[in-house]
Amino acid sequence: MKKRNSKKRYENREHLESVARMQCCLKTFRLATNCSGPTQAHHLLKPYDGVRGMGMRSNDKNVIPLCMKHHQELHTKYGSEKSFFEAYGQEESFGKTVAEALFTNLSVYY
């Protein structure tokens, strides 16, 4: 018999909504100027906090703002945050750094 993980995934709708109201992090850090569509809270594929299981998204601490264009590009063109961020001249850890800073203190982003 398999043992169920008793840890509950961290959820925070207020944080998700705050992140979704921001501009795309690629635009904020002057990595891209071609943003398009509303901003979405992207759950990191490789979270800085917690784990992400098969068919599960990372917890709500692990989100970054991406416009619809870049969010879709990450998932369809690049398939991984490593490839996506490297295409914009950043380390693989860029998303983790932004997500942690946003969760710890949203004001550091503005």
Secondary structure as the mmCIF struct_conf table of DSSP 4:
data_model
#
loop_
_struct_conf.conf_type_id
_struct_conf.id
_struct_conf.beg_label_comp_id
_struct_conf.beg_label_asym_id
_struct_conf.beg_label_seq_id
_struct_conf.end_label_comp_id
_struct_conf.end_label_asym_id
_struct_conf.end_label_seq_id
HELX_LH_PP_P HELX_LH_PP_P1 LYS A 2 ASN A 5
HELX_LH_PP_P HELX_LH_PP_P2 LYS A 7 TYR A 10
HELX_RH_AL_P HELX_RH_AL_P1 ARG A 13 ALA A 20
TURN_TY1_P TURN_TY1_P1 ARG A 21 ARG A 21
BEND BEND1 MET A 22 MET A 22
HELX_LH_PP_P HELX_LH_PP_P3 GLN A 23 CYS A 24
HELX_RH_AL_P HELX_RH_AL_P2 CYS A 25 THR A 28
TURN_TY1_P TURN_TY1_P2 PHE A 29 ARG A 30
BEND BEND2 LEU A 31 LEU A 31
BEND BEND3 THR A 33 THR A 33
BEND BEND4 GLY A 37 GLY A 37
STRN STRN1 THR A 39 HIS A 43
HELX_LH_PP_P HELX_LH_PP_P4 LEU A 44 LEU A 44
BEND BEND5 LEU A 45 LYS A 46
BEND BEND6 TYR A 48 GLY A 50
TURN_TY1_P TURN_TY1_P3 MET A 54 GLY A 55
HELX_LH_PP_P HELX_LH_PP_P5 ARG A 57 ASN A 59
TURN_TY1_P TURN_TY1_P4 ASP A 60 LYS A 61
BEND BEND7 ASN A 62 ASN A 62
STRN STRN2 VAL A 63 CYS A 67
HELX_RH_AL_P HELX_RH_AL_P3 MET A 68 GLU A 73
HELX_RH_PI_P HELX_RH_PI_P1 LEU A 74 TYR A 78
BEND BEND8 SER A 80 SER A 80
HELX_RH_AL_P HELX_RH_AL_P4 GLU A 81 ALA A 87
TURN_TY1_P TURN_TY1_P5 TYR A 88 GLY A 89
TURN_TY1_P TURN_TY1_P6 GLU A 92 SER A 93
HELX_RH_AL_P HELX_RH_AL_P5 PHE A 94 THR A 104
HELX_RH_3T_P HELX_RH_3T_P1 LEU A 106 TYR A 109
#
